[in-house]
Amino acid sequence: MTELSQHKRKSIDWALIGVYFLLVLIGWANIFAATHTSEADSILDFSTRAGKQFVWILTALGLAAIILFLLPARLWEGICIPLYGFVLGLLVLVIFVSSNIKGSHSWFSLGPVSFQPAEISKISTSLLLSWWVSQQGFRMTRIRDFLICCAIIGVPMLAIIAESETGSALVYTGFIFVLYRKGLSGWWLGLIGLVIVLFITTLTTSPYWSVVILIGVLVACNAYMQPARFWHRMAICGAAVLVVSLLPSLLEWLSGMVSARMDYLTNRIWVPTAGETGKYFWSFITRIRPLYVILGGAGVAIPLLIYWAYKKKDTFLAVSVAAFVAGVLLVFSTDYIFNNVLQEHQRSRIEVLLGMKEDLAGAGYNVNQSKIAIGSGGLFGKGYLQGTQTTFGFVPEQSTDFIFCTVGEEWGFVGCLVVILLYVFLIVRLIMDAERCRGHFARAYGYCVAACVFMHLFINVGMTIGLMPVIGIPLPLLSYGGSSLWAFTILIFIFLALYRDEKKYF
């Protein structure tokens, strides 16, 4: 063995490879459990999904070896632009030439083999984004640099949405963690969280409470930006928010008082002689809605706040006013987005998730059966190949999108915990290795890989236990499918190659 080959072998993160290989084996075993019948079949039967997955595993390991030992690590930085353009072309082409599979146009079929360009696009997007943020002079605070980052992420994301692959598109939101590491303000993360809260609150309660939440958050943020007067501002503004929160109850009480007074006066002989004006006035009082009051007050306050922000040169206050206006527009457009932009099956899944309706035989069937399978596993599970929900196929797509419920039923809570801890180790190890890299490209790419794995894990596990809508997304390295396995293998082993190359610096 030459000195160079010894250096390459010692500079590889074998712990990361070990976790990768362990997750792949766990996935293979659970694919067999999810697809086997009561008959004596073999895990190496190539007519079954377990047998086909074995072939995908062997080819994935071959790709891993080529990336790690044969291809130069610097190759990836050099080809990121043409690779991105090529994959983007595939994303657009598949919309027009592919057949409709479960409501989406996202699969190329080449004889017996099919693959999704959306899986490969995670690789090309990660490489190009890492290349761009590693350029000399790059600053996240510069508008041009930030907009180019958004375009790199957003263009393939929009193409995937056009394919009706909402789940794969949602993964791209994880790249915001990469931008945060490169200097993006944490306020953007809070803004995304606020948008989600407003959308859900508007659907499940009313626009009024969404506006109240919006006001409360903006008040707290402005108080936070003035630490010297934090408690003073919080006390005054908090009292105002409390009054606004109690406004529906106050108006309901007032309406009741007015109605009672009108009923009393109606029985008096002299009321008709008072004319109709008073009657219309009191009738108007009873029709006042809390949302109209709060928006009317906002209409008066906004010009004053803009003047105050200009006079005091308070940029954050001006941004808060703009955020309030944008938030109100979002609140009032939520119903339109929900009913006209989202597809019917997406609306049904969100309604079931948020408890707006119960459809155990329709949109909620998969999640309900998945929770039954996981819950029935108990602490240690029913035993390998002993799960009744798994064996008799009660959970649809159990070898792909719902593979985690197989782990829950047959391996129990302990098995689920072990699998999740393996993923946590994988993600943390990726971040730790990325932080050890001196090169900006390798460091940013490591964060991209960690973000992709985290988003897939978060969405898939959340989906199987009813905390996320069912959007059809595989669990990395565990779910059946060659496209997903290849994509994550390439993602991880490109980083391992970059990290190995970086080891010459330390």
C-alpha positions as CSV (number, residue, x, y, z in Angstrom):
1,M,0.0,0.0,0.0
2,T,1.5,3.3,-1.1
3,E,1.9,6.3,1.3
4,L,-0.8,8.2,-0.7
5,S,-3.3,5.5,-0.4
6,Q,-2.6,5.1,3.3
7,H,-3.2,8.9,3.7
8,K,-6.5,8.7,1.8
9,R,-7.7,5.8,4.0
10,K,-6.8,7.5,7.3
11,S,-8.3,10.8,6.2
12,I,-11.8,9.3,5.6
13,D,-14.5,9.7,8.2
14,W,-15.2,6.0,8.8
15,A,-17.7,6.8,11.5
16,L,-19.9,8.6,9.0
17,I,-19.6,5.8,6.5
18,G,-20.5,3.3,9.3
19,V,-23.7,5.1,10.2
20,Y,-24.6,5.4,6.5
21,F,-24.1,1.7,6.0
22,L,-26.0,0.8,9.1
23,L,-29.0,2.9,8.0
24,V,-29.0,1.3,4.6
25,L,-29.0,-2.2,6.2
26,I,-31.8,-1.3,8.5
27,G,-33.8,0.1,5.6
28,W,-33.2,-3.1,3.6
29,A,-34.4,-5.3,6.4
30,N,-37.5,-3.2,7.0
31,I,-38.3,-3.1,3.2
32,F,-38.4,-6.9,3.4
33,A,-40.6,-6.8,6.5
34,A,-43.0,-4.4,4.8
35,T,-43.4,-6.4,1.6
36,H,-43.0,-10.1,2.6
37,T,-46.0,-12.4,2.6
38,S,-46.9,-15.2,4.9
39,E,-45.2,-17.6,2.5
40,A,-41.5,-18.5,2.9
41,D,-40.0,-15.9,0.6
42,S,-36.3,-14.7,0.5
43,I,-34.9,-11.3,1.1
44,L,-32.7,-11.9,-2.0
45,D,-35.7,-12.7,-4.3
46,F,-35.1,-10.2,-7.1
47,S,-38.7,-10.2,-8.1
48,T,-39.6,-8.5,-4.8
49,R,-38.8,-5.0,-3.6
50,A,-36.3,-6.3,-1.1
51,G,-34.4,-8.0,-3.8
52,K,-34.5,-5.0,-6.0
53,Q,-33.3,-2.8,-3.2
54,F,-30.3,-5.1,-2.7
55,V,-29.3,-4.3,-6.3
56,W,-29.7,-0.6,-5.7
57,I,-27.6,-0.9,-2.6
58,L,-24.8,-2.6,-4.5
59,T,-24.9,0.0,-7.2
60,A,-25.0,2.8,-4.6
61,L,-21.9,1.3,-2.9
62,G,-20.2,1.2,-6.3
63,L,-21.0,4.9,-6.8
64,A,-19.7,5.7,-3.4
65,A,-16.4,4.0,-4.1
66,I,-16.0,5.8,-7.4
67,I,-16.7,9.2,-5.8
68,L,-14.4,8.6,-2.8
69,F,-11.4,6.9,-4.4
70,L,-11.4,7.6,-8.2
71,L,-12.8,11.0,-8.9
72,P,-10.9,14.1,-7.8
73,A,-12.6,16.1,-5.1
74,R,-12.1,19.4,-6.9
75,L,-14.2,18.1,-9.8
76,W,-17.5,18.9,-8.1
77,E,-16.7,22.6,-7.7
78,G,-15.8,22.8,-11.4
79,I,-18.9,21.2,-12.8
80,C,-21.5,22.6,-10.5
81,I,-22.8,25.2,-13.1
82,P,-23.2,22.9,-16.1
83,L,-24.6,20.1,-13.8
84,Y,-27.2,22.6,-12.4
85,G,-28.3,23.6,-15.9
86,F,-28.5,20.0,-17.1
87,V,-30.6,18.9,-14.1
88,L,-32.8,21.9,-14.4
89,G,-33.5,21.0,-18.0
90,L,-34.5,17.5,-16.8
91,L,-36.9,19.0,-14.3
92,V,-38.6,20.9,-17.0
93,L,-38.5,18.1,-19.6
94,V,-40.1,15.6,-17.2
95,I,-43.2,17.7,-16.9
96,F,-44.0,17.3,-20.6
97,V,-42.8,13.7,-21.4
98,S,-43.6,11.8,-18.3
99,S,-46.9,10.0,-17.6
100,N,-49.1,10.8,-14.6
101,I,-48.1,8.7,-11.6
102,K,-50.2,9.2,-8.5
103,G,-51.0,12.8,-9.6
104,S,-47.5,14.0,-10.5
105,H,-45.4,14.2,-13.6
106,S,-42.0,13.7,-12.1
107,W,-40.7,10.2,-13.2
108,F,-38.6,9.3,-16.3
109,S,-39.3,5.7,-17.3
110,L,-36.5,3.9,-19.1
111,G,-37.8,0.4,-19.6
112,P,-38.0,-1.3,-16.2
113,V,-36.0,1.5,-14.5
114,S,-37.5,4.8,-13.4
115,F,-35.9,7.8,-11.7
116,Q,-36.9,11.2,-10.4
117,P,-34.9,14.3,-11.5
118,A,-36.1,15.9,-8.3
119,E,-33.8,13.6,-6.3
120,I,-30.8,14.5,-8.4
121,S,-31.6,18.2,-8.2
122,K,-30.8,18.3,-4.5
123,I,-27.2,17.4,-5.5
124,S,-26.9,20.0,-8.2
125,T,-28.6,22.7,-6.1
126,S,-26.3,22.0,-3.1
127,L,-23.2,22.2,-5.3
128,L,-24.1,25.4,-7.0
129,L,-25.3,27.1,-3.8
130,S,-22.1,26.1,-2.0
131,W,-20.0,27.4,-4.9
132,W,-21.8,30.7,-5.0
133,V,-21.6,31.4,-1.2
134,S,-17.9,30.5,-1.2
135,Q,-17.0,33.1,-3.8
136,Q,-14.6,35.7,-2.7
137,G,-16.4,38.9,-1.6
138,F,-19.7,37.2,-1.1
139,R,-21.8,38.9,1.5
140,M,-25.3,37.6,2.5
141,T,-26.2,41.2,3.5
142,R,-25.7,42.4,-0.1
143,I,-29.1,42.3,-1.9
144,R,-27.6,41.0,-5.2
145,D,-25.8,38.1,-3.5
146,F,-28.9,37.2,-1.5
147,L,-31.2,37.3,-4.5
148,I,-28.9,35.0,-6.5
149,C,-29.0,32.5,-3.6
150,C,-32.8,32.7,-3.7
151,A,-32.8,32.1,-7.4
152,I,-30.5,29.1,-7.1
153,I,-32.9,27.5,-4.6
154,G,-36.2,28.8,-6.0
155,V,-35.9,28.0,-9.7
156,P,-35.7,24.1,-9.3
157,M,-38.1,24.4,-6.4
158,L,-40.7,26.0,-8.7
159,A,-40.1,23.4,-11.4
160,I,-40.7,20.6,-8.9
161,I,-43.9,22.3,-7.7
162,A,-45.0,22.3,-11.4
163,E,-44.5,18.6,-11.4
164,S,-47.0,18.4,-8.4
165,E,-44.2,17.1,-6.2
166,T,-44.9,19.3,-3.2
167,G,-43.0,17.1,-0.7
168,S,-39.7,17.3,-2.7
169,A,-40.1,21.0,-3.1
170,L,-40.6,21.5,0.6
171,V,-37.2,20.0,1.3
172,Y,-35.6,23.1,-0.4
173,T,-36.8,25.3,2.4
174,G,-34.1,23.5,4.5
175,F,-31.4,25.4,2.5
176,I,-32.3,28.5,4.6
177,F,-30.2,26.9,7.4
178,V,-27.2,27.1,5.0
179,L,-27.8,30.7,4.3
180,Y,-28.2,31.3,8.1
181,R,-24.7,29.8,8.6
182,K,-23.4,32.2,5.9
183,G,-24.7,35.3,7.6
184,L,-28.5,35.4,6.9
185,S,-30.3,37.2,9.7
186,G,-32.1,35.0,12.2
187,W,-35.2,37.3,11.7
188,W,-35.8,35.4,8.4
189,L,-36.2,32.2,10.3
190,G,-38.7,33.9,12.6
191,L,-40.5,35.3,9.7
192,I,-41.0,31.9,8.1
193,G,-42.3,30.6,11.4
194,L,-44.7,33.5,11.7
195,V,-46.1,32.9,8.2
196,I,-46.8,29.3,9.1
197,V,-48.5,30.3,12.4
198,L,-50.7,32.9,10.7
199,F,-51.7,30.5,7.9
200,I,-52.7,27.7,10.4
201,T,-54.4,30.1,12.8
202,T,-56.5,31.7,10.0
203,L,-57.6,28.2,8.8
204,T,-58.4,26.8,12.3
205,T,-59.8,29.9,14.1
206,S,-60.4,33.2,12.4
207,P,-58.6,36.1,10.7
208,Y,-59.1,38.2,13.8
209,W,-56.9,36.0,16.0
210,S,-54.3,35.8,13.3
211,V,-54.1,39.6,13.3
212,V,-53.9,39.7,17.1
213,I,-51.0,37.2,17.0
214,L,-49.3,39.3,14.4
215,I,-49.6,42.5,16.5
216,G,-48.4,40.7,19.6
217,V,-45.3,39.3,17.8
218,L,-44.4,42.7,16.2
219,V,-44.8,44.5,19.6
220,A,-42.6,42.0,21.3
221,C,-39.9,42.3,18.5
222,N,-39.9,46.1,18.7
223,A,-39.6,45.9,22.5
224,Y,-36.7,43.5,22.1
225,M,-34.9,45.9,19.8
226,Q,-35.0,48.5,22.6
227,P,-33.4,46.7,25.6
228,A,-33.0,49.9,27.6
229,R,-36.8,50.4,27.6
230,F,-37.8,46.7,27.1
231,W,-40.1,46.3,30.1
232,H,-41.6,49.7,29.8
233,R,-42.6,49.1,26.2
234,M,-43.8,45.5,27.0
235,A,-46.0,46.8,29.8
236,I,-47.7,49.5,27.7
237,C,-47.9,47.5,24.4
238,G,-48.8,44.3,26.3
239,A,-51.8,46.0,27.9
240,A,-52.9,47.2,24.5
241,V,-52.7,43.7,23.0
242,L,-54.6,42.4,26.0
243,V,-57.4,44.9,25.4
244,V,-57.4,43.9,21.7
245,S,-57.6,40.2,22.7
246,L,-60.6,41.0,25.0
247,L,-62.3,43.1,22.3
248,P,-64.6,40.3,21.0
249,S,-65.9,39.7,24.6
250,L,-66.4,43.4,25.2
251,L,-68.3,43.9,21.9
252,E,-70.4,40.8,22.7
253,W,-71.2,42.2,26.1
254,L,-72.0,45.6,24.6
255,S,-74.2,44.0,21.9
256,G,-76.1,42.1,24.6
257,M,-76.6,45.3,26.6
258,V,-77.9,47.2,23.5
259,S,-80.2,44.3,22.5
260,A,-81.7,44.1,26.0
261,R,-82.2,47.9,26.0
262,M,-83.8,47.9,22.6
263,D,-86.2,45.1,23.7
264,Y,-87.1,47.1,26.8
265,L,-87.7,50.3,24.9
266,T,-89.7,48.6,22.2
267,N,-92.4,47.8,24.7
268,R,-92.6,51.5,25.7
269,I,-95.4,53.6,24.1
270,W,-93.2,56.6,23.5
271,V,-90.4,54.8,21.5
272,P,-91.9,55.1,18.0
273,T,-92.2,58.9,18.5
274,A,-88.4,59.1,18.8
275,G,-88.0,58.3,15.1
276,E,-86.1,55.7,13.3
277,T,-82.6,57.3,13.7
278,G,-81.9,56.0,17.1
279,K,-83.1,52.5,16.1
280,Y,-80.6,52.4,13.2
281,F,-77.8,53.7,15.4
282,W,-78.2,51.0,18.0
283,S,-78.7,48.4,15.3
284,F,-75.3,49.5,13.8
285,I,-73.7,49.1,17.2
286,T,-74.8,45.5,17.5
287,R,-73.2,44.7,14.0
288,I,-69.7,45.9,14.9
289,R,-67.1,43.2,14.3
290,P,-63.9,43.0,16.3
291,L,-61.8,42.6,13.1
292,Y,-63.2,45.9,11.7
293,V,-62.3,47.7,14.9
294,I,-58.7,46.5,15.0
295,L,-58.2,47.2,11.3
296,G,-59.7,50.7,11.7
297,G,-57.4,51.4,14.6
298,A,-54.5,50.1,12.5
299,G,-55.5,52.4,9.7
300,V,-55.1,55.4,12.1
301,A,-52.0,54.1,13.7
302,I,-50.0,53.2,10.6
303,P,-49.4,56.8,9.3
304,L,-48.4,57.9,12.8
305,L,-46.0,55.0,13.2
306,I,-44.5,55.8,9.8
307,Y,-44.0,59.4,10.8
308,W,-42.5,58.3,14.1
309,A,-40.1,55.9,12.4
310,Y,-39.0,58.6,9.9
311,K,-38.5,61.2,12.7
312,K,-36.5,58.8,14.9
313,K,-34.8,57.0,12.0
314,D,-36.1,53.8,13.4
315,T,-35.7,51.4,10.5
316,F,-36.9,48.4,12.4
317,L,-40.2,50.1,13.2
318,A,-40.7,50.9,9.5
319,V,-40.0,47.3,8.6
320,S,-42.5,46.2,11.3
321,V,-45.2,48.4,9.8
322,A,-44.5,46.8,6.4
323,A,-44.6,43.4,8.0
324,F,-48.0,44.1,9.5
325,V,-49.4,45.2,6.2
326,A,-48.0,42.1,4.5
327,G,-49.2,39.9,7.3
328,V,-52.8,41.3,7.0
329,L,-52.7,40.6,3.3
330,L,-51.5,37.1,3.9
331,V,-54.3,36.5,6.4
332,F,-57.0,37.7,4.0
333,S,-55.6,35.7,1.1
334,T,-55.3,32.4,3.1
335,D,-58.7,31.2,2.1
336,Y,-58.1,32.0,-1.5
337,I,-54.7,30.2,-1.4
338,F,-56.2,27.2,0.4
339,N,-59.2,26.8,-1.8
340,N,-57.8,27.8,-5.2
341,V,-54.0,27.2,-5.2
342,L,-53.8,23.9,-3.3
343,Q,-55.1,20.8,-5.0
344,E,-58.0,18.9,-3.5
345,H,-55.9,16.0,-2.0
346,Q,-53.6,18.6,-0.5
347,R,-56.5,20.4,1.1
348,S,-57.9,17.2,2.5
349,R,-54.6,16.2,4.1
350,I,-54.2,19.6,5.7
351,E,-57.7,19.5,7.0
352,V,-57.2,16.1,8.5
353,L,-53.8,17.1,10.0
354,L,-55.3,20.3,11.6
355,G,-58.4,18.4,12.9
356,M,-60.7,20.4,10.7
357,K,-62.3,17.2,9.6
358,E,-62.0,13.5,10.2
359,D,-61.7,11.2,7.2
360,L,-60.4,7.8,8.5
361,A,-61.5,6.1,5.3
362,G,-60.1,8.7,2.9
363,A,-57.4,11.3,3.3
364,G,-56.7,10.3,6.9
365,Y,-56.5,6.6,6.3
366,N,-52.7,6.3,5.8
367,V,-51.9,8.3,8.9
368,N,-54.4,6.6,11.0
369,Q,-53.1,3.1,10.1
370,S,-49.6,4.3,10.5
371,K,-50.3,5.5,14.1
372,I,-52.0,2.3,14.9
373,A,-48.9,0.3,13.7
374,I,-46.5,2.5,15.6
375,G,-48.6,2.5,18.8
376,S,-49.2,-1.2,18.7
377,G,-45.4,-1.8,18.8
378,G,-45.2,-0.7,22.4
379,L,-41.7,-0.4,24.0
380,F,-39.8,-3.2,22.3
381,G,-42.1,-4.0,19.3
382,K,-43.8,-7.2,18.2
383,G,-40.7,-8.7,16.8
384,Y,-39.1,-8.8,13.3
385,L,-41.6,-10.0,10.7
386,Q,-44.3,-10.3,13.4
387,G,-46.2,-7.0,12.8
388,T,-49.8,-7.5,11.8
389,Q,-50.3,-4.1,10.3
390,T,-47.1,-4.6,8.3
391,T,-47.7,-8.2,7.3
392,F,-51.3,-7.8,6.1
393,G,-50.6,-4.5,4.3
394,F,-52.9,-2.2,6.2
395,V,-50.6,0.8,5.7
396,P,-50.3,1.9,2.0
397,E,-46.8,2.7,0.7
398,Q,-45.3,1.1,3.8
399,S,-42.0,0.2,2.1
400,T,-41.5,3.8,0.8
401,D,-43.1,6.8,2.4
402,F,-44.3,5.0,5.6
403,I,-41.3,2.8,6.2
404,F,-40.9,4.3,9.7
405,C,-44.1,2.8,10.9
406,T,-42.6,-0.7,10.1
407,V,-39.8,0.2,12.5
408,G,-42.3,1.3,15.1
409,E,-44.5,-1.8,15.0
410,E,-41.8,-4.5,14.9
411,W,-39.0,-2.8,16.8
412,G,-41.1,-0.6,19.1
413,F,-40.2,2.7,20.8
414,V,-36.6,1.5,21.4
415,G,-36.1,0.7,17.7
416,C,-37.6,4.1,16.7
417,L,-35.3,5.8,19.2
418,V,-32.2,4.0,17.8
419,V,-33.0,4.9,14.2
420,I,-33.6,8.6,15.1
421,L,-30.4,8.7,17.1
422,L,-28.5,7.3,14.1
423,Y,-29.9,10.1,12.0
424,V,-29.1,12.7,14.6
425,F,-25.5,11.3,14.7
426,L,-25.3,11.5,10.9
427,I,-26.5,15.1,10.8
428,V,-24.3,16.3,13.7
429,R,-21.3,14.5,12.3
430,L,-21.9,16.2,9.0
431,I,-22.0,19.6,10.7
432,M,-18.9,18.9,12.8
433,D,-16.9,17.8,9.8
434,A,-18.1,20.8,7.8
435,E,-16.9,23.1,10.6
436,R,-13.5,21.5,10.5
437,C,-13.1,22.4,6.8
438,R,-11.1,25.5,6.0
439,G,-12.5,25.7,2.4
440,H,-15.7,27.7,2.2
441,F,-17.1,25.4,-0.5
442,A,-16.7,22.2,1.5
443,R,-18.1,23.8,4.6
444,A,-21.2,25.1,2.9
445,Y,-21.7,21.8,1.0
446,G,-21.6,19.9,4.3
447,Y,-24.4,22.1,5.7
448,C,-26.4,21.6,2.5
449,V,-26.2,17.8,2.9
450,A,-27.1,18.1,6.6
451,A,-30.1,20.3,5.7
452,C,-31.4,17.8,3.1
453,V,-31.1,14.9,5.5
454,F,-32.8,16.8,8.3
455,M,-35.7,18.0,6.2
456,H,-36.4,14.5,4.9
457,L,-36.2,13.1,8.4
458,F,-38.4,15.8,9.9
459,I,-41.1,15.7,7.3
460,N,-41.2,11.9,6.9
461,V,-41.3,11.0,10.6
462,G,-43.7,13.9,11.3
463,M,-45.9,12.5,8.5
464,T,-46.1,9.0,9.8
465,I,-47.0,10.1,13.4
466,G,-49.6,12.7,12.2
467,L,-47.6,15.9,12.8
468,M,-47.1,16.7,9.2
469,P,-49.4,16.4,6.1
470,V,-49.0,13.3,3.9
471,I,-46.9,14.7,1.1
472,G,-45.0,11.7,-0.2
473,I,-41.4,12.0,0.8
474,P,-38.9,9.1,1.4
475,L,-36.9,8.5,4.6
476,P,-33.3,8.9,3.7
477,L,-31.4,5.5,3.1
478,L,-34.3,3.5,4.6
479,S,-37.2,3.9,2.1
480,Y,-37.4,1.7,-1.0
481,G,-36.2,3.3,-4.2
482,G,-33.1,3.6,-6.3
483,S,-33.4,7.4,-7.0
484,S,-33.5,8.3,-3.4
485,L,-30.8,5.9,-2.3
486,W,-28.5,7.0,-5.1
487,A,-29.1,10.7,-4.5
488,F,-28.3,10.5,-0.8
489,T,-25.3,8.3,-1.4
490,I,-23.9,10.8,-3.9
491,L,-24.7,13.7,-1.6
492,I,-22.9,12.2,1.4
493,F,-19.9,10.7,-0.4
494,I,-19.2,13.9,-2.3
495,F,-18.9,15.6,1.1
496,L,-16.7,12.7,2.4
497,A,-14.4,13.2,-0.7
498,L,-14.3,17.0,0.0
499,Y,-13.6,16.4,3.7
500,R,-10.9,13.9,2.9
501,D,-9.3,16.5,0.6
502,E,-9.5,19.0,3.4
503,K,-7.6,16.8,5.8
504,K,-4.3,17.8,4.2
505,Y,-4.7,21.1,6.1
506,F,-4.8,19.5,9.5
